[in-house]
Structures are given as C-alpha cells and as structure tokens.
Amino acid sequence: MNMKRLSKQLGIPVALYAVSTLLLLVLGTRILPEISRGPARTTAIVVLIILAMLLSGLFVYMVIRNLRGDKNEEQLKDKAQTDALTGLLNRAAALERISHFIYGEGREWRHALMIIDLDGFKEINDTFGHLEGDRVLQAMAKKMQSILRPSDIIGRFGGDEFIVLVKYTETIDFVRRHARELVYALEYLCVCNGIPKTVTASIGVALVQNGQKTFEQFFQEADEALYTAKLSGKSRYCIYGDEEQREGKADKLMGRSTPLAGEYGALIQLQTLIDNIDGGITLLEIGEEIRSIYHSYSFIRLMNLTSVAFGTAGRQLSAFVHPSDLPVVEATLRAGTQMDKAVEIVFRRMDHLDRTLWYHMRASRTKNDEGPYPTMLAIVTDVTRLKEAELTYRAYKRQLEMVIQISRIVTFEIDLRAQSIILSRDAAAKYQLQTTKFSTTKITDDLAFAMEMNYIHPESKEECQRLVNEILTGAPEGSAIIQLLRPDGQYTLERFSFFTVYDLSDRPSKVVVINEALDISDNSMLRLELIEKELREFSDNLVSATIVHPNSDSFHIVKEDPEYAKEEAACPTYTNLLHLRSGRCISEEQREELLETFSLQAFKRAATLRHILRGEYMVLGKDGSTHWLLVTASVFTDWYRGALVSSMRVRDITAKRQLCEELGVTLWFDKSNAFYDFDALRLLADALLTRNRAIETKPCALVVLSMTNYRQMQEEFGSRLMSKIELAVIGKVNMTVPPSAFCSYDYEGNIYYLIPEIDSVQAVRREFDRIRKLLQNPSYFQDPPERHLKVTYEISVENTNTTDFDSLCKEILVKLDGNIQNHEEISVISEYM
C-alpha cells in the first residue's frame, strides 16, 4: 500500500477524530470551569471521559474497516488480473502492464515483445481431452517462468497463446538467446494408449524501443513475426525486421536444424518415461562421434547447461562428460549397442565452480531402423552425494582395517552382518587363539555360554549384558568395566570400549572394540583418566584446567591459559604455579587467600571433609585489564598409592560480578560444594526480576537439573557412596555450566541454575541436553553406581506473571510433576519455596 492510498484511507477518520477532540477540549476548558464543584461537575467529567472513549473506539473501528476494505480490494484486484488455470496474468492485465511499462518507466530503453503460440495443442485436446490440455498449459507456464526473469511480464493471451515482454534487452543477441531458450524449453511430449503427441512453440518477436510506435503497431509486428515462424516450419522463433533472417540464416539463428533421420522414430520410445523420471533423459546417436539428438529440459537443468551452450558444443558427449571418463563412457555405450540389455556407468563432470559432480547413466538401445547409426535412450541421475559418501566410507574402512591390524591395544572387530569377529594379533595372542578371524552363530548365545561357565564374574554379568545390548542395537559408542576369568583361575578387571561403523544406508555394519586390562590398583588411575577426558572435551567455558598431585607437589596442564601459557608451563612445581597465579591478584588480601585456599594442606583437608575448594579473585591481565576469576578444585584419593589427585578449574566470571554490582547484591557460597548458597540465589533472583520489570531486557530463566531417584539411591548405596556420586556430578556440572549461570544445590539431588538473560529456550535446551548426556554417558562414570542415576531437567522462563524466585520455582514444580515418578522429590523442592 503506497503513501497516497494510505493517506486517503486514513484521511476521513483522522479528520473526524481531530474535530471531535477539539470540541471536547473546548467543552473541557470553557464549560467545565463554570460548573461548580459537586455532583453536576462529576457527571460532566464522566460524560467527557465516556465521549473521549467512544470517539477513540470509533476512530479505531473506522481505521480497521478502511484497511480491511483496502486489503480485500487488493485481493479482488489480483484475482481479477490472474488467469485461473496457469496463474499468469490474464489478457487484459498483461496488455495493461506491458503498455504502461513501455510508455512509462521503460520508455528510454529497448525491450522485446513476444507472442508465443503452441504448435499441435489442438491435437492434444482432440486426442487426450481438455484435462490433459490444461496440464500442458500449466507446464508451459511454469517453464516460461523458470526461463524468464522475475522482472519480465508474462501473460496468457488466450487459448494456447501467451504474451511476454522481456525488459531491458541491450542487444539483439540477448533477444535471440532468450528466444532460443524458450523454443528449446517449450517442448512437451504426451502419450496416451501408446499414441504420442508433441507440443512445441512458435515465437514472434518485435523489438520495442523509445516508444516510437503505438502499442498496436508493436503487437502487429510481433504477430507478423509469429506468422512467419509458423510458415517456416514451426517450433522456432522469428524477429520482425531481422536482416540476418532475410539473408537466409534463419535456421542458424533459431538454433534449430533439420531433424535427423531416426530422431522422431526413436522419440516414440520416450513417451512413457519423460514425465515420470527423476533425472534427465537424452537420446544418443552412436556414430563416429556420440552425440545427443534429443534431450529433455530436465537433462539440461541436471547438467547445469543451457540449450544454447549445449547446441553450440554440437551436443557432443564431451559437453557433459569429464575428459578422463570419456573413453570409458564411449566404450560402454558402443558395447551397449550390441546388447539386448541396458548398460550402466558412473561418470564425472566439472561445474563452473570447478567442483566434481557425479552422475549415473543407464542406457539401452532403441529399436530404430530409420537412421544410419544406432541410438540409445539414456536416463541420467545426479549421484554426487551418494558417491562422496561412498568414497568417504571406503577411506574410513581402509584406515580402520589398518588400525586394527597394527594396533598395540588389544582390539577386535565385530561384523554384525556376517556374524564374524576379527582380532588384532595382540588380541589373538592374549586369548590364546590360533586364528585372527572366526565366525559365531549368535553373539547373545556365546555370551550366555560364557556367563554359564563363569568366564565372566557374576558381579559383571549385568554390565556385560548391557554392553552387548548396546552393540547389537547399534549404539554409536559405549564402554563397560568387566571382570573376566584368567587362565590361572583368577579374575582380572578389564575395560571394553566400542564405537559403531555405519554403512551408506545409515545402518550399523561393524563394531570396533578396544579391550584394556586394568589391575585393581588402577581404579584410581582410571578415574583420573576419566576426569582428564572430561576436562579436555568439556572445557569450552574454562579459562584453564589443571591436574594437581599434592603429594608430589607436581601438576600437568590439561587446558592452557592462552595469556600465561608459557609462564605456567615453565613452573617446576605446583607451589611455583600457585605463586605465579596469586601474583596476578590485585589485592594483597586476595593473594594470601588464594595461597591458603589452594595450598597442599588445603587439598588434604578437602579430601578428608569431601569438600570442593572454591574462590573468586580479581586479577590483572597483561594488557592492563581486570577480570574476575572463579577457581574451583575437586580432590579424590588413590587409596592404593596413598596419593591425592585434584582437578583445578579456572573460569572467567567478570560478567557475573558486574551484574551483582549493578543489582547491589553480595553473594556467598557453600564451602562444601562450591555452589552459591540457596538463599543467596533467591536474593539474586528477586533483585534481577525487580530490575527486569523496570527496564526492557531479555528474560531470565531458572533451570532445575534433578536426580530423580536420589532418595532411592541413597537408601540403596548409603550416604557415604552417595556423597561420592554427588561430588562426581557436581564436578561435571562445574565444568559444563553455562558461563552466565549462577548455580546452587539443595543436597536433595536438585541443582538450580539461574541464567540472567537468554536468547531462546531452544538454545538453553541444547546446552542442558549436553550436560544431561555427559551425566548419563557410561564413558564418564567414575563409580559403577552412577549408571543407576536418572537425570532430568526443566526450564522456567520469566514472563509477565513472574514476580519473584518462588513464582519461577512453581512453574518448575508443575513441569517436574510429570517427569519425576517419586512424588517425594516434589516436596523436597517445595521446602525451599
């Protein structure tokens, strides 16, 4: 809707509203002061208010009515200008727009007016009926829209005639090129009861320039050119006044040659295929040179060619086959002319961006005795993605087979389809087998036999069954620690890790299993290995991560601090590293606090009390900027070596501290788990919600990550073991927590995350799906009972009804009510509200 029409639609309502408002102001300023205070004045004020409301409502009603009326008018106008069958402009609308453009906006430019008439369309209606004729018209309309530019004007003139204005045609060669494209594209083949009928197009073109003539004169010229094209044999174009056509070069200009012998005889066999094939169709003449004597429009699109370019190349096979593949393709096609069955071949070609594209061709000889050379009907499809996937799969397979054979780790491969197992040389030696490959009737039966013979320790049978089930169901990866019977009659602890290889159909094909023997004394090292793995893979939100060995005063860095990597790597002991980091603190008080909180003695106390160490410090960067860093450390004991191991994590919390200063809130944290105290989190949330109601900002969100079977596990495994599981979960959460989130724990299996600003709920869900997968991934279990832990989460986003922290929690309760089977968990959370 333009501004002129908008002003017209809103003029009357605005004028009435302005006059009425002026009258009310006069009444309010002149008459109202003269009325003495009392019931009469109150009544007058009420009447004025009611009148103002009525006038406002009337104004809104009139505006909406006028806008809706204008919208309906536009829809009716579009409907009146559109041809119902093809969706193009109808005759009247097309003529009006073309005439308006030629003598208006496009007056100073050259354009081409085309009249298109379908050849043989009457026979389609007479032979196949009007429904098939309608489908032909619709197909032709779509082809014209795909060839021409969106700015060009296309309309249905009537019956099987169309009118087109190609705008801004700089040269006559530009017009010829577009006309050729249309002639090639507007070929349609219909078959019914074995009877073929071909529809083509004849095009008359008139050049329009500078509005020198009337529209009727331009139209007459295009009509005469169309008549000339019809007389010249149809299925071609003619440009009015083209001197080169007058000199007898019409066939060359139109890109049409005399049909070769055998062309139309072979076309009959295309009839039942051309409209139903997903790909391109071409008819190949196998002569001294192989070339296409017919091709569908879909073939041109598939090959990213143009009909003009293809014709210029002589329709040779080399126009769409890579030179390296050309000899093989030619030899296959020539051999196919001597066979009664189809031949198939995959070939390449390079597109205009030098990308390699792959195509599949299936060609069969046609029964054609009219021409001098045999012909083959070829169906071509694009298989680039499939071929790339195949090549990638083969490369991975070769790498995998090589790794299995040379692996120093005991490795074996399970072929799920062939039900066979291939072992590496070390694996065969370990299990005292004479061969590296043997077949198995059924893996589950073999497992049952192994359990019956106590080759697998009774305590590991359930874990082993779980591992086998994951392998057979096609799980991407997994692991388990199992006790196996050794030849000396003793059980050994071994870890089995696997990953699945999928075939091109995305079905599980093979499973690669890595088997590592673990002594009982290696349990602590296994746990350390898992912690390091977690730090490496989930350290995106960390500034640095370090493994500390307090007993030996040593350390190694898992993730470097990019600003101080060289200085920290040069430290010979952990004590030196600690002093280096404390030296970055701005205040002397914080330096002393950092040295005391994370000293070697503090690690020993934390291991005894099962606490997580925590501290927040303001530090100075090399560029002079200041940052707030959160340092946390979890400690566990290697009882067999009598040594302590700690994972120390450093996170940037500058944004959190700035938010607290803005809200005027001072937070305190729980020393036993390094999270913020629950009451502190409530205080922060209330202040944040109060601020958000006063200013326009992104909403905040509360997420509760709940261990839903916390009570049952505590009863089953006891408080001491459950405390270890809690510390493991909290340690993982500390690594993966979003940088902006404030966390708290209620000691009943529920971790609360307050996120001050969120962009979308979907983004939050992606983050917490990642955290939940980490907590439930067997590859990261530090204690076997962790596999029984059930974890879920729910999100509550601030809205207009949110007043405080309790209202956010209530929404979480409603959602968790449907997820937590033990309703006692609900009451646990509600105690904090």
Beta strands, then each sheet from edge to edge (+ up, - down):
strand 1: 110-119
strand 2: 153-158
strand 3: 161-166
strand 4: 188-192
strand 5: 195-209
strand 6: 237-239
strand 7: 280-286
strand 8: 290-295
strand 9: 343-350
strand 10: 356-365
strand 11: 375-382
strand 12: 410-415
strand 13: 420-423
strand 14: 437-439
strand 15: 477-485
strand 16: 491-502
strand 17: 508-518
strand 18: 544-549
strand 19: 554-559
strand 20: 613-620
strand 21: 626-638
strand 22: 643-652
strand 23: 701-707
strand 24: 742-745
strand 25: 750-755
strand 26: 791-797
sheet 1: 2+ 3- 1+ 5- 4+
sheet 2: 2+ 3- 1+ 5- 6-
sheet 3: 8+ 7- 11+ 10- 9+
sheet 4: 14+ 13- 12+ 17- 16+ 15-
sheet 5: 19+ 18- 22+ 21- 20+
sheet 6: 24+ 25- 23+ 26-
end
